[in-house]
Amino acid sequence: MCPSQEYFLTLWVNYQKRWLQRVYDYANSVDAKLLLFKTTNFICDEQWYGPWKDIYPLFDSQDKSTIDKCVDYLINNGWSNDTRKGKEAVQSSDLLDYCRHGQFTDAGAKYLENQVLQFVQGHQKTYTNGSGVMVGIFNDRELQSCNSTSDSRHHTKNLPARVRLLGNTVQSYLNVCFLSRSKKLINSTNDDLRKHDVNRLVFF
């Protein structure tokens, strides 16, 4: 799902609509019962090296000169506030947001994570009747630190703990899913019960 350089900014700007919603729609299309969105990985900025080690603090501190140079760079490379030859429009405010929050730092990762949380919370509200796919969060960021990574972003040193957390998270959500649908069945008429696909309940 890595975007090509030609589309990376439009995909970042439309992260919820173009990425998260697409996954949600697919889960519904295959009649999935549970969809977990993973939190973004913790990025250990102190492990950076080379030029980026000196540059990333300027972005994190929202240094005006650095942000302005970033916006100018995008404009000079064709990312102006037009429709980019018929493609999705990228406004000036989008360029500014990207330069402020779209960098490969932990602050940038948290920015996208907040969008994931907003997306999930919005779709959890639509699950009140126990129909459709249940949406949740797999939060393994809490288990990540600079001690669990050797390259600043991939956390392989604590993989067993993260797998255990995933299992517990799946089981917890499925329990809620089962209870929600069980209440719906109890409140159904006998005719509704006869029409219900019992086989689907087995695989909750």
Backbone as ProteinMPNN parsed JSONL, in Angstrom:
{"seq_chain_A": "MCPSQEYFLTLWVNYQKRWLQRVYDYANSVDAKLLLFKTTNFICDEQWYGPWKDIYPLFDSQDKSTIDKCVDYLINNGWSNDTRKGKEAVQSSDLLDYCRHGQFTDAGAKYLENQVLQFVQGHQKTYTNGSGVMVGIFNDRELQSCNSTSDSRHHTKNLPARVRLLGNTVQSYLNVCFLSRSKKLINSTNDDLRKHDVNRLVFF", "coords_chain_A": {"N_chain_A": [[0.808, -1.199, 0.0], [2.12, 1.134, -0.202], [2.367, 4.442, -1.279], [2.93, 5.79, -4.59], [5.47, 8.134, -5.585], [4.269, 10.095, -7.031], [1.711, 10.357, -6.077], [1.819, 10.612, -3.351], [1.306, 12.805, -1.652], [-1.396, 13.532, -2.01], [-2.588, 11.22, -1.053], [-1.737, 11.265, 1.573], [-2.963, 13.618, 2.489], [-5.62, 12.891, 2.182], [-5.991, 10.786, 3.971], [-7.844, 9.394, 5.667], [-10.101, 9.085, 3.987], [-9.089, 7.939, 1.61], [-7.436, 5.829, 2.333], [-8.044, 4.571, 4.964], [-10.873, 4.338, 4.862], [-11.146, 2.773, 2.602], [-10.128, 0.314, 3.427], [-11.987, -0.294, 5.413], [-14.367, -0.469, 3.899], [-13.752, -2.69, 2.34], [-13.598, -4.677, 4.312], [-16.268, -4.809, 5.078], [-17.354, -5.698, 2.688], [-16.549, -8.331, 2.517], [-17.873, -9.421, 4.544], [-16.697, -9.345, 7.089], [-16.244, -9.781, 10.618], [-14.788, -8.446, 12.488], [-12.63, -5.692, 12.538], [-9.487, -4.535, 13.006], [-7.606, -1.67, 13.503], [-4.259, -0.89, 13.501], [-2.23, 0.911, 15.802], [0.089, 3.542, 14.978], [3.589, 2.9, 14.621], [5.871, 3.57, 17.263], [8.356, 5.971, 16.832], [11.714, 6.165, 17.294], [13.227, 8.912, 17.618], [15.714, 9.707, 18.534], [17.521, 7.928, 17.585], [18.127, 8.555, 15.018], [20.413, 9.328, 12.329], [23.042, 10.949, 10.437], [22.244, 13.601, 8.045], [19.481, 13.931, 8.576], [19.27, 13.719, 11.31], [19.95, 16.187, 12.275], [18.084, 17.759, 11.063], [15.416, 16.957, 11.621], [14.649, 17.932, 14.233], [14.076, 20.594, 13.675], [11.748, 20.499, 12.172], [10.059, 19.301, 14.078], [9.936, 21.293, 15.981], [8.512, 23.112, 14.628], [9.814, 25.08, 13.12], [9.771, 28.096, 11.482], [11.197, 28.965, 9.186], [12.165, 26.536, 8.169], [9.777, 25.161, 7.649], [8.655, 26.842, 5.726], [10.515, 26.552, 3.651], [10.069, 23.911, 3.025], [7.431, 23.972, 2.03], [7.843, 25.618, -0.203], [9.507, 23.94, -1.668], [7.769, 21.85, -2.352], [5.908, 23.215, -3.934], [7.553, 24.068, -6.031], [8.067, 21.651, -7.155], [5.808, 20.939, -8.466], [3.575, 20.631, -6.853], [1.307, 22.494, -6.562], [-1.522, 24.612, -5.686], [-3.487, 23.641, -7.515], [-5.415, 21.514, -9.693], [-3.666, 19.595, -10.457], [-3.401, 18.628, -13.171], [-5.911, 17.388, -13.592], [-6.013, 15.597, -11.499], [-6.665, 14.904, -7.977], [-7.325, 17.86, -6.148], [-4.874, 19.812, -4.505], [-4.615, 21.846, -1.892], [-3.25, 25.027, -0.77], [-3.239, 25.07, 1.995], [-3.108, 22.374, 2.5], [-0.518, 21.731, 1.718], [0.9, 23.12, 3.639], [0.044, 21.83, 5.98], [1.097, 19.3, 5.51], [3.869, 19.795, 5.557], [4.142, 20.555, 8.169], [3.247, 18.361, 9.669], [3.745, 15.98, 8.342], [6.173, 14.671, 8.389], [8.753, 12.119, 8.708], [8.822, 11.314, 11.588], [8.379, 10.787, 15.149], [6.419, 12.524, 15.955], [5.115, 12.996, 13.532], [4.143, 10.424, 13.061], [2.351, 10.151, 15.182], [0.483, 12.043, 14.447], [-0.804, 10.89, 12.226], [-1.776, 8.687, 13.572], [-3.679, 9.81, 15.271], [-5.616, 10.431, 13.401], [-6.395, 7.882, 12.687], [-7.559, 7.048, 15.097], [-9.702, 8.855, 15.282], [-11.157, 8.064, 13.049], [-11.856, 5.408, 13.707], [-13.35, 5.801, 16.063], [-15.497, 7.207, 15.011], [-16.71, 5.256, 13.382], [-17.306, 3.321, 15.232], [-19.515, 4.304, 16.474], [-21.505, 3.756, 14.708], [-22.012, 1.161, 15.066], [-23.937, 0.455, 16.854], [-26.202, -1.135, 16.706], [-25.319, -3.679, 16.43], [-24.763, -4.671, 13.916], [-23.036, -5.228, 10.779], [-19.468, -4.619, 10.45], [-17.432, -4.82, 13.306], [-15.344, -2.304, 14.563], [-12.1, -1.66, 15.748], [-9.221, -0.857, 17.844], [-5.865, -1.832, 17.725], [-3.59, -1.461, 19.971], [-0.422, -1.377, 20.084], [1.54, 0.387, 20.458], [2.037, 1.163, 23.036], [3.735, -0.732, 23.978], [6.131, -0.203, 22.887], [9.375, 1.223, 22.568], [12.518, 3.036, 22.641], [14.17, 1.009, 23.333], [13.169, -1.24, 22.194], [13.675, -1.298, 19.53], [15.982, -1.395, 16.796], [16.419, 0.093, 14.617], [15.079, 2.43, 14.783], [12.345, 2.39, 14.109], [11.173, -0.148, 13.504], [9.929, -2.622, 15.541], [11.119, -5.238, 16.684], [12.23, -6.519, 18.815], [10.503, -6.942, 20.913], [8.567, -8.617, 19.991], [7.157, -11.082, 20.73], [5.618, -10.236, 22.973], [3.983, -8.344, 21.791], [2.522, -9.924, 20.049], [1.082, -11.487, 21.872], [-0.454, -9.463, 23.008], [-1.985, -8.763, 20.793], [-3.539, -11.09, 20.455], [-5.034, -11.055, 22.854], [-6.39, -8.66, 22.477], [-7.955, -9.153, 20.185], [-9.601, -11.212, 21.175], [-10.983, -9.871, 23.201], [-12.473, -7.917, 21.802], [-14.016, -9.619, 20.189], [-15.562, -10.882, 22.1], [-17.174, -8.774, 22.943], [-18.451, -8.298, 20.542], [-19.856, -10.693, 20.213], [-21.603, -10.629, 22.425], [-23.093, -8.368, 21.813], [-24.414, -9.119, 19.463], [-25.76, -11.322, 20.414], [-27.633, -10.2, 22.166], [-29.15, -8.911, 20.293], [-30.267, -11.089, 18.992], [-31.787, -12.221, 21.038], [-33.757, -10.34, 21.356], [-35.111, -10.617, 19.042], [-37.825, -11.798, 16.96], [-39.392, -15.075, 16.809], [-39.55, -15.842, 14.147], [-37.569, -14.25, 13.023], [-35.367, -15.396, 14.233], [-35.31, -17.916, 13.076], [-34.634, -17.23, 10.524], [-32.105, -16.286, 10.787], [-28.628, -16.527, 10.091], [-27.081, -19.008, 11.446], [-24.57, -20.155, 11.202], [-22.797, -18.078, 10.869], [-22.518, -17.084, 13.407], [-20.964, -18.929, 14.677], [-18.347, -18.444, 13.995], [-17.531, -16.161, 15.284]], "CA_chain_A": [[0.0, 0.0, 0.0], [2.973, 2.323, -0.226], [1.994, 5.269, -2.426], [3.994, 6.235, -5.481], [5.872, 9.509, -5.313], [3.371, 10.997, -7.736], [0.442, 10.5, -5.37], [1.996, 10.483, -1.904], [0.743, 13.908, -0.89], [-2.851, 13.446, -2.028], [-2.966, 10.125, -0.175], [-1.532, 11.713, 2.955], [-4.005, 14.611, 2.78], [-6.91, 12.187, 2.242], [-5.639, 9.525, 4.633], [-9.038, 8.68, 6.128], [-10.99, 8.766, 2.881], [-8.471, 7.142, 0.551], [-6.765, 4.653, 2.883], [-8.786, 3.89, 6.025], [-12.212, 4.003, 4.406], [-11.023, 1.683, 1.637], [-9.986, -0.922, 4.196], [-13.283, -0.523, 6.067], [-15.316, -0.917, 2.884], [-13.399, -4.055, 1.953], [-13.988, -5.565, 5.411], [-17.712, -4.996, 4.976], [-17.685, -6.432, 1.46], [-16.299, -9.763, 2.726], [-18.657, -9.782, 5.724], [-15.824, -9.531, 8.257], [-16.894, -9.48, 11.888], [-13.928, -7.566, 13.288], [-11.549, -5.0, 11.823], [-8.627, -3.804, 13.929], [-6.603, -0.776, 12.956], [-3.096, -0.832, 14.38], [-1.633, 2.209, 16.057], [1.361, 3.735, 14.285], [4.76, 2.547, 15.417], [6.678, 4.604, 17.908], [9.61, 6.234, 16.129], [12.739, 6.633, 18.229], [13.947, 9.965, 16.897], [17.097, 9.868, 18.998], [18.385, 6.989, 16.867], [18.433, 9.031, 13.67], [21.814, 9.685, 12.077], [23.216, 11.675, 9.176], [21.63, 14.935, 7.965], [18.143, 13.978, 9.162], [19.408, 13.873, 12.755], [20.012, 17.618, 12.555], [16.959, 18.462, 10.435], [14.098, 16.626, 12.161], [14.209, 18.806, 15.333], [13.533, 21.837, 13.127], [10.344, 20.214, 11.847], [9.314, 19.055, 15.314], [9.744, 22.58, 16.667], [7.736, 23.967, 13.717], [10.656, 26.211, 12.726], [9.091, 28.745, 10.356], [12.052, 28.959, 8.01], [12.197, 25.169, 7.657], [8.449, 24.86, 7.102], [8.498, 27.625, 4.491], [11.341, 25.92, 2.621], [9.394, 22.671, 2.654], [6.3, 24.344, 1.175], [8.411, 26.092, -1.476], [10.01, 22.776, -2.39], [6.623, 21.139, -2.913], [5.351, 24.038, -5.01], [8.511, 24.041, -7.145], [8.034, 20.314, -7.755], [4.511, 20.69, -9.084], [2.468, 20.48, -5.906], [0.652, 23.776, -6.313], [-2.926, 24.463, -5.315], [-4.368, 23.428, -8.662], [-5.919, 20.141, -9.721], [-2.586, 18.719, -10.919], [-3.733, 17.996, -14.45], [-7.096, 16.551, -13.466], [-5.994, 14.765, -10.309], [-7.257, 15.559, -6.824], [-6.764, 19.172, -5.829], [-4.065, 19.957, -3.295], [-4.688, 23.258, -1.554], [-2.085, 25.587, -0.072], [-3.315, 24.643, 3.398], [-2.661, 20.98, 2.548], [0.944, 21.737, 1.664], [1.377, 23.577, 4.94], [-0.203, 20.757, 6.944], [2.046, 18.221, 5.272], [5.203, 20.195, 6.019], [4.1, 20.636, 9.634], [2.907, 17.114, 10.351], [3.929, 14.804, 7.502], [7.558, 14.189, 8.375], [8.973, 10.781, 9.261], [9.238, 11.455, 12.98], [7.325, 10.268, 16.006], [5.329, 13.5, 15.909], [4.374, 12.718, 12.311], [3.431, 9.16, 13.247], [1.228, 10.412, 16.084], [-0.508, 12.81, 13.707], [-1.598, 9.915, 11.488], [-2.465, 7.834, 14.539], [-4.865, 10.536, 15.713], [-6.629, 10.276, 12.363], [-6.903, 6.518, 12.82], [-8.439, 7.029, 16.266], [-10.922, 9.566, 14.911], [-11.884, 7.219, 12.101], [-12.406, 4.267, 14.431], [-14.396, 6.284, 16.955], [-16.657, 7.546, 14.2], [-17.381, 4.049, 12.901], [-17.831, 2.575, 16.368], [-20.844, 4.842, 16.78], [-22.475, 3.165, 13.78], [-22.146, -0.262, 15.397], [-24.803, 0.366, 18.025], [-27.224, -2.179, 16.554], [-24.678, -4.988, 16.302], [-24.698, -5.127, 12.528], [-21.838, -4.768, 10.089], [-18.183, -5.015, 11.021], [-16.988, -4.09, 14.491], [-14.054, -1.662, 14.32], [-11.386, -1.419, 16.99], [-7.817, -0.431, 17.812], [-4.815, -2.675, 18.293], [-2.641, -0.46, 20.462], [0.845, -1.941, 20.533], [2.492, 1.48, 20.673], [2.351, 1.207, 24.461], [4.803, -1.693, 24.259], [7.291, 0.176, 22.088], [10.277, 2.253, 23.091], [13.821, 2.996, 21.97], [14.815, -0.254, 23.686], [12.581, -2.355, 21.449], [13.994, -1.157, 18.117], [17.388, -1.169, 16.462], [16.49, 0.967, 13.451], [14.251, 3.59, 15.136], [10.927, 2.302, 13.753], [10.67, -1.526, 13.508], [10.086, -3.078, 16.926], [11.175, -6.697, 16.637], [12.791, -7.064, 20.047], [9.424, -7.302, 21.83], [7.529, -9.184, 19.148], [6.269, -12.008, 21.443], [4.668, -9.49, 23.806], [3.017, -7.7, 20.899], [1.629, -10.976, 19.544], [0.168, -11.812, 22.973], [-1.403, -8.359, 23.112], [-2.916, -8.873, 19.667], [-4.486, -12.158, 20.769], [-5.941, -10.587, 23.903], [-7.231, -7.608, 21.91], [-8.939, -9.8, 19.314], [-10.561, -11.939, 22.003], [-11.821, -8.902, 23.913], [-13.43, -7.342, 20.86], [-14.947, -10.647, 19.75], [-16.505, -11.087, 23.198], [-18.138, -7.682, 22.855], [-19.207, -8.538, 19.317], [-20.772, -11.812, 20.462], [-22.642, -10.179, 23.349], [-23.951, -7.423, 21.103], [-25.274, -9.85, 18.526], [-26.618, -12.194, 21.195], [-28.746, -9.372, 22.628], [-30.0, -8.665, 19.127], [-31.009, -12.318, 18.745], [-32.764, -12.396, 22.115], [-34.844, -9.401, 21.123], [-35.731, -10.91, 17.756], [-38.974, -12.7, 16.984], [-39.039, -16.448, 16.444], [-39.33, -15.877, 12.708], [-36.252, -13.672, 12.764], [-34.359, -16.361, 14.664], [-35.232, -18.988, 12.1], [-34.01, -16.711, 9.313], [-30.737, -15.85, 11.06], [-27.583, -17.449, 9.653], [-26.397, -19.449, 12.663], [-23.179, -20.477, 10.892], [-21.966, -16.891, 11.055], [-22.257, -16.887, 14.825], [-19.952, -19.888, 15.119], [-17.008, -17.959, 13.701], [-17.235, -14.914, 15.989]], "C_chain_A": [[0.852, 1.264, 0.0], [2.653, 3.159, -1.464], [3.188, 5.601, -3.289], [4.295, 7.691, -5.188], [4.892, 10.506, -5.929], [2.106, 11.301, -6.929], [0.599, 10.602, -3.856], [1.297, 11.585, -1.128], [-0.779, 13.864, -0.879], [-3.335, 12.314, -1.123], [-2.786, 10.511, 1.292], [-2.636, 12.684, 3.365], [-5.355, 13.919, 2.989], [-6.758, 10.819, 2.907], [-6.876, 8.734, 5.047], [-9.896, 8.218, 4.961], [-10.378, 7.778, 1.898], [-7.807, 5.864, 1.071], [-7.664, 3.898, 3.867], [-10.172, 3.459, 5.557], [-12.191, 2.84, 3.415], [-10.897, 0.341, 2.345], [-11.312, -1.291, 4.855], [-14.313, -1.063, 5.078], [-15.032, -2.354, 2.458], [-13.82, -5.04, 3.041], [-15.487, -5.834, 5.379], [-18.086, -5.859, 3.774], [-17.469, -7.931, 1.615], [-16.992, -10.267, 3.994], [-17.778, -10.114, 6.928], [-16.574, -9.144, 9.523], [-16.093, -8.49, 12.729], [-12.829, -6.992, 12.421], [-10.76, -4.187, 12.827], [-7.647, -2.94, 13.144], [-5.472, -0.662, 13.974], [-2.648, 0.615, 14.598], [-0.324, 2.328, 15.269], [2.514, 3.356, 15.204], [5.39, 3.773, 16.06], [7.982, 4.745, 17.129], [10.6, 6.841, 17.111], [13.618, 7.657, 17.518], [15.413, 10.084, 17.308], [18.06, 8.899, 18.318], [18.706, 7.441, 15.443], [19.911, 9.386, 13.543], [21.893, 10.406, 10.742], [22.509, 13.015, 9.201], [20.279, 15.018, 8.663], [18.196, 14.156, 10.675], [19.411, 15.347, 13.142], [18.769, 18.356, 12.044], [15.639, 18.199, 11.143], [13.689, 17.504, 13.351], [13.62, 20.129, 14.846], [12.065, 21.651, 12.734], [9.522, 20.03, 13.116], [9.02, 20.343, 16.068], [8.946, 23.57, 15.819], [8.51, 25.243, 13.35], [10.118, 26.828, 11.434], [9.916, 28.699, 9.076], [12.076, 27.58, 7.355], [10.879, 24.799, 7.004], [8.242, 25.586, 5.782], [9.308, 27.012, 3.349], [10.694, 24.635, 2.123], [8.232, 22.963, 1.705], [6.799, 24.797, -0.193], [8.903, 24.922, -2.312], [8.866, 22.028, -3.067], [6.02, 21.906, -4.085], [6.255, 23.971, -6.244], [8.547, 22.685, -7.848], [6.628, 19.93, -8.226], [3.334, 20.54, -8.161], [1.875, 21.844, -5.573], [-0.821, 23.541, -6.03], [-3.833, 24.484, -6.544], [-4.812, 21.974, -8.652], [-4.895, 19.15, -10.257], [-3.025, 17.905, -12.131], [-4.865, 16.974, -14.309], [-7.114, 15.655, -12.252], [-6.589, 15.548, -9.138], [-6.541, 16.862, -6.499], [-5.964, 19.112, -4.527], [-3.995, 21.441, -2.998], [-3.418, 23.709, -0.831], [-2.062, 25.145, 1.385], [-2.872, 23.188, 3.547], [-1.144, 20.886, 2.542], [1.521, 22.138, 3.014], [1.195, 22.5, 5.996], [0.807, 19.627, 6.775], [3.43, 18.571, 5.807], [5.258, 20.296, 7.538], [3.996, 19.268, 10.291], [3.24, 15.847, 9.567], [5.325, 14.245, 7.474], [7.685, 12.844, 9.07], [9.635, 10.894, 10.628], [8.133, 10.882, 13.847], [6.146, 11.236, 16.048], [4.471, 13.282, 14.662], [3.568, 11.44, 12.412], [2.213, 9.353, 14.139], [0.117, 11.187, 15.376], [-1.413, 11.865, 12.912], [-2.372, 9.004, 12.438], [-3.735, 8.504, 15.047], [-5.985, 10.444, 14.675], [-7.232, 8.879, 12.39], [-7.905, 6.446, 13.972], [-9.763, 7.729, 15.963], [-11.795, 8.711, 13.996], [-12.582, 6.066, 12.83], [-13.541, 4.715, 15.345], [-15.668, 6.623, 16.187], [-17.428, 6.317, 13.748], [-17.874, 3.167, 14.041], [-19.236, 3.041, 16.726], [-21.908, 4.233, 15.886], [-22.719, 1.695, 14.083], [-23.109, -0.487, 16.563], [-25.831, -0.748, 17.913], [-26.627, -3.558, 16.328], [-24.617, -5.529, 14.895], [-23.445, -4.579, 11.87], [-20.579, -5.231, 10.791], [-17.87, -4.167, 12.25], [-15.582, -3.564, 14.233], [-13.393, -1.364, 15.665], [-9.941, -1.014, 16.749], [-6.934, -1.509, 18.419], [-3.678, -1.743, 18.686], [-1.379, -1.121, 20.992], [1.913, -0.867, 20.702], [2.932, 1.537, 22.136], [3.495, 0.268, 24.839], [6.114, -1.315, 23.569], [8.082, 1.304, 22.738], [11.572, 2.183, 22.295], [14.559, 1.692, 22.256], [14.294, -1.434, 22.869], [12.863, -2.27, 19.95], [15.483, -0.922, 17.915], [17.537, -0.269, 15.242], [15.554, 2.17, 13.569], [12.762, 3.39, 14.881], [10.349, 0.885, 13.742], [10.973, -2.148, 14.869], [10.0, -4.6, 16.984], [11.629, -7.318, 17.955], [11.709, -7.505, 21.032], [8.257, -7.945, 21.083], [6.618, -10.176, 19.888], [5.224, -11.291, 22.299], [3.597, -8.832, 22.952], [2.035, -8.716, 20.33], [0.625, -11.368, 20.622], [-0.893, -10.719, 23.118], [-2.428, -8.412, 21.988], [-3.967, -9.941, 19.941], [-5.512, -11.723, 21.801], [-6.905, -9.53, 23.361], [-8.33, -8.198, 21.035], [-10.012, -10.484, 20.146], [-11.505, -10.984, 22.717], [-12.878, -8.317, 22.995], [-14.457, -8.38, 20.409], [-15.969, -10.955, 20.837], [-17.593, -10.014, 23.172], [-19.047, -7.875, 21.652], [-20.248, -9.625, 19.537], [-21.911, -11.382, 21.368], [-23.627, -9.252, 22.656], [-24.915, -8.146, 20.19], [-26.193, -10.815, 19.267], [-27.832, -11.432, 21.702], [-29.713, -9.107, 21.488], [-30.846, -9.9, 18.833], [-32.1, -12.521, 19.785], [-33.983, -11.518, 21.877], [-35.57, -9.651, 19.806], [-36.963, -11.784, 17.945], [-38.529, -14.093, 16.587], [-38.781, -16.57, 14.954], [-37.957, -15.34, 12.352], [-35.16, -14.666, 13.13], [-34.203, -17.483, 13.641], [-34.516, -18.544, 10.829], [-32.539, -16.388, 9.518], [-29.734, -16.919, 10.656], [-26.752, -17.858, 10.859], [-24.921, -19.721, 12.4], [-22.267, -19.277, 11.09], [-21.619, -16.68, 12.52], [-21.124, -17.779, 15.308], [-18.556, -19.304, 14.977], [-16.731, -16.592, 14.303], [-15.966, -15.126, 16.81]], "O_chain_A": [[0.324, 2.36, 0.189], [2.666, 2.639, -2.58], [4.316, 5.688, -2.804], [3.472, 8.4, -4.609], [4.708, 11.611, -5.42], [1.506, 12.366, -7.077], [-0.403, 10.672, -3.144], [0.751, 11.331, -0.054], [-1.394, 14.132, 0.153], [-4.384, 12.437, -0.491], [-3.587, 10.13, 2.146], [-3.179, 12.582, 4.465], [-6.134, 14.308, 3.86], [-7.329, 9.827, 2.453], [-6.948, 7.53, 4.804], [-10.365, 7.08, 4.948], [-11.063, 6.881, 1.407], [-7.636, 4.912, 0.31], [-8.007, 2.738, 3.64], [-10.597, 2.336, 5.827], [-13.109, 2.021, 3.392], [-11.488, -0.651, 1.919], [-11.712, -2.455, 4.855], [-15.044, -2.004, 5.387], [-15.955, -3.14, 2.242], [-14.34, -6.114, 2.738], [-15.926, -6.957, 5.624], [-19.024, -6.654, 3.84], [-18.118, -8.724, 0.933], [-16.739, -11.378, 4.458], [-18.069, -11.038, 7.688], [-17.444, -8.273, 9.493], [-16.647, -7.786, 13.574], [-12.176, -7.71, 11.664], [-11.29, -3.256, 13.433], [-6.954, -3.416, 12.244], [-5.699, -0.375, 15.149], [-2.689, 1.433, 13.68], [0.294, 1.317, 14.935], [2.413, 3.482, 16.424], [5.432, 4.857, 15.479], [8.631, 3.749, 16.807], [10.351, 7.9, 17.686], [14.623, 7.308, 16.898], [16.251, 10.513, 16.515], [19.276, 9.031, 18.455], [19.471, 6.781, 14.741], [20.572, 9.705, 14.531], [20.91, 10.462, 10.003], [22.202, 13.523, 10.279], [19.953, 16.038, 9.27], [17.257, 14.692, 11.263], [18.929, 15.712, 14.214], [18.44, 19.439, 12.528], [14.816, 19.107, 11.263], [12.504, 17.808, 13.49], [12.771, 20.718, 15.514], [11.243, 22.543, 12.94], [8.41, 20.547, 13.216], [7.981, 20.469, 16.715], [8.725, 24.712, 16.223], [7.941, 26.332, 13.28], [10.024, 26.149, 10.411], [9.383, 28.422, 8.001], [12.013, 27.469, 6.13], [10.859, 24.195, 5.931], [7.715, 25.013, 4.829], [8.841, 26.96, 2.211], [10.766, 24.313, 0.937], [8.068, 22.281, 0.693], [6.245, 24.408, -1.222], [8.734, 24.914, -3.532], [8.983, 21.621, -4.223], [5.664, 21.316, -5.106], [5.77, 23.834, -7.367], [8.999, 22.578, -8.989], [6.306, 18.75, -8.365], [2.208, 20.343, -8.618], [1.939, 22.291, -4.428], [-1.311, 22.415, -6.121], [-4.807, 25.235, -6.608], [-4.589, 21.275, -7.663], [-5.223, 17.987, -10.488], [-3.022, 16.674, -12.116], [-4.791, 15.86, -14.828], [-8.126, 15.008, -11.985], [-6.969, 16.709, -9.286], [-5.315, 16.951, -6.566], [-6.353, 18.435, -3.576], [-3.395, 22.207, -3.752], [-2.629, 22.895, -0.35], [-0.999, 24.878, 1.945], [-2.329, 22.803, 4.583], [-0.554, 20.077, 3.258], [2.508, 21.566, 3.474], [2.085, 22.276, 6.816], [1.308, 19.068, 7.751], [4.085, 17.741, 6.436], [6.327, 20.135, 8.127], [4.586, 19.036, 11.347], [3.037, 14.744, 10.075], [5.641, 13.421, 6.615], [6.856, 12.47, 9.9], [10.821, 10.614, 10.801], [7.067, 10.528, 13.344], [4.997, 10.809, 16.163], [3.245, 13.373, 14.725], [2.444, 11.366, 11.913], [1.156, 8.778, 13.879], [-1.062, 11.0, 15.68], [-2.635, 12.014, 12.919], [-3.494, 8.598, 12.138], [-4.755, 7.841, 15.233], [-7.162, 10.388, 15.029], [-8.427, 8.705, 12.15], [-8.974, 5.851, 13.834], [-10.826, 7.242, 16.349], [-13.014, 8.648, 14.157], [-13.757, 5.79, 12.591], [-14.588, 4.068, 15.391], [-16.776, 6.36, 16.654], [-18.659, 6.326, 13.73], [-18.77, 2.347, 13.84], [-20.049, 2.261, 17.223], [-23.082, 4.193, 16.254], [-23.542, 1.053, 13.43], [-23.075, -1.546, 17.189], [-26.29, -1.259, 18.935], [-27.36, -4.51, 16.061], [-24.435, -6.731, 14.702], [-22.863, -3.598, 12.332], [-20.621, -6.131, 11.63], [-18.026, -2.946, 12.23], [-14.724, -4.297, 13.739], [-14.037, -0.88, 16.595], [-9.5, -0.852, 15.612], [-7.222, -2.031, 19.496], [-2.903, -1.295, 17.841], [-1.265, -1.397, 22.186], [3.056, -1.169, 21.048], [4.064, 1.914, 22.435], [4.141, 0.439, 25.872], [7.099, -2.047, 23.667], [7.526, 2.206, 23.365], [11.706, 1.367, 21.384], [15.465, 1.312, 21.514], [14.906, -2.502, 22.855], [12.349, -3.081, 19.178], [16.154, -0.326, 18.758], [18.654, 0.094, 14.871], [15.27, 2.844, 12.579], [11.963, 4.169, 15.403], [9.147, 0.722, 13.95], [12.126, -2.196, 15.298], [8.953, -5.171, 17.291], [11.433, -8.512, 18.181], [11.964, -8.348, 21.893], [7.103, -7.827, 21.496], [5.403, -10.123, 19.696], [4.066, -11.707, 22.338], [2.433, -8.77, 23.348], [0.856, -8.412, 20.149], [-0.554, -11.561, 20.328], [-2.072, -11.005, 23.324], [-3.608, -8.136, 22.207], [-5.153, -9.727, 19.689], [-6.706, -11.983, 21.654], [-8.08, -9.5, 23.728], [-9.491, -7.799, 21.127], [-11.201, -10.353, 19.856], [-12.7, -11.258, 22.826], [-14.049, -8.23, 23.366], [-15.637, -8.06, 20.262], [-17.123, -11.256, 20.531], [-18.775, -10.305, 23.354], [-20.254, -7.647, 21.727], [-21.391, -9.494, 19.098], [-23.065, -11.729, 21.116], [-24.836, -9.331, 22.876], [-26.102, -7.821, 20.147], [-27.294, -11.099, 18.795], [-28.946, -11.956, 21.674], [-30.929, -9.079, 21.678], [-32.014, -9.777, 18.463], [-33.208, -12.943, 19.455], [-35.111, -11.918, 22.169], [-36.543, -8.964, 19.495], [-37.119, -12.433, 18.979], [-37.419, -14.278, 16.088], [-37.895, -17.315, 14.535], [-37.262, -15.89, 11.497], [-34.151, -14.775, 12.433], [-33.092, -17.942, 13.376], [-33.88, -19.345, 10.144], [-31.798, -16.231, 8.548], [-29.982, -18.106, 10.867], [-25.829, -17.146, 11.254], [-24.098, -19.533, 13.296], [-21.097, -19.434, 11.439], [-20.552, -16.158, 12.84], [-20.405, -17.425, 16.243], [-17.668, -19.635, 15.763], [-15.791, -15.919, 13.881], [-15.514, -14.209, 17.495]]}, "name": "protein", "num_of_chains": 1, "seq": "MCPSQEYFLTLWVNYQKRWLQRVYDYANSVDAKLLLFKTTNFICDEQWYGPWKDIYPLFDSQDKSTIDKCVDYLINNGWSNDTRKGKEAVQSSDLLDYCRHGQFTDAGAKYLENQVLQFVQGHQKTYTNGSGVMVGIFNDRELQSCNSTSDSRHHTKNLPARVRLLGNTVQSYLNVCFLSRSKKLINSTNDDLRKHDVNRLVFF"}
